[in-house]
Amino acid sequence: MEYNDQMKNRLKRIEGQIRGVLKMMEEGQDCRDVVSQLSASRTAIDRTMGLIVSENLVECVQKAIEEGEDTKEYVDQAVNLLVKSR
């Protein structure tokens, strides 16, 4: 699978969010604000994982269709991967 710029940019934004959380902690900011930013980072990571899994699934299903294979296994694997990541 090829990881596109959109995926990489998402991770760069998350990296910036995490740096921001560290700065907040170093500055002694309120726990609720820190946890709120950590929650936002986690959500961004979850969405990025979903994007990666869905893009990979599309590639696998298209290839399977071209080769006359059953696509159910690929869908099941993608669902299991997302479920395990939670």
Secondary structure, 3 states (H helix, E strand, C coil): CCCCHHHHHHHHHHHHHHHHHHHHHHCCCCHHHHHHHHHHHHHHHHHHHHHHHHHHHHHHHHHHHHCCCCCHHHHHHHHHHHHHCC
